[in-house]
Amino acid sequence: MLDHLLIEQSFPTPIGTVNCGLTCTDSKIAIVGYNTYDNGKSIVYNTASYIIEIITFKQRLPLYNGESVKDCQGWVWRIIKENAKSERIKLHCSLNVSANSVLIGSDSGEHLDAVAASNDKWTVHIGTEDGEVMHARALIDDWMPTRYVDELDFTKSFTSLKLNGFITHVPELTVGERIHFHYLTAYDEFNETKVNTWLAVDEFKRELENWIGVW
């Protein structure tokens, strides 16, 4: 059972707190380094069998259509299997609602799994890549092991959509394999004619890496 919460970071919004973290079957963890990028920073951890880097950053603003958002936050998880010890990990990113009268639910689109939450004042989106994008990365071994290509498609993903966010079950890796997952969140004042917070969480891995300055 995955019962050890080893990493947790938070991002406050006007209608609740977005929590992003890692849970593991083993309780061993240590900070082994820090990195600074052009547009982000990271902490590097060792668990019992993995090297895990979590990069935090702000998305590029204004958006490609010229619009902006009130605030935003992104997390990139880069996970490398270091030894053969058995260890299962999962990631999460979810909104803990604190405001009244919040409507929350799925708001996914092409290449994007997303959750939207709003009231009469604010809108929050959380987004991540869908199984189809993971499949495309597996085809070229782009931080997604090629041997998992048949387990990913439009309807199959390592990430599950929940009412208020996402749970990602990191698949079993072999020594030397590496995997990438990311979550993005953004909020702005409520405007039913705008999709700016949705667009802010709709980004591909390569676009994020180019912006952050990591390869």
Secondary structure as GFF3:
##gff-version 3
##sequence-region A 1 215
A	DSSP	beta_strand	4	13	.	.	.	ID=ss1
A	DSSP	beta_strand	16	24	.	.	.	ID=ss2
A	DSSP	beta_strand	29	37	.	.	.	ID=ss3
A	DSSP	beta_strand	40	47	.	.	.	ID=ss4
A	DSSP	beta_strand	50	57	.	.	.	ID=ss5
A	DSSP	beta_strand	71	81	.	.	.	ID=ss6
A	DSSP	beta_strand	89	97	.	.	.	ID=ss7
A	DSSP	beta_strand	103	106	.	.	.	ID=ss8
A	DSSP	beta_strand	112	118	.	.	.	ID=ss9
A	DSSP	beta_strand	122	129	.	.	.	ID=ss10
A	DSSP	alpha_helix	131	139	.	.	.	ID=ss11
A	DSSP	three_ten_helix	146	151	.	.	.	ID=ss12
A	DSSP	beta_strand	159	162	.	.	.	ID=ss13
A	DSSP	beta_strand	165	169	.	.	.	ID=ss14
A	DSSP	beta_strand	178	189	.	.	.	ID=ss15
A	DSSP	alpha_helix	196	200	.	.	.	ID=ss16
A	DSSP	alpha_helix	205	212	.	.	.	ID=ss17
###
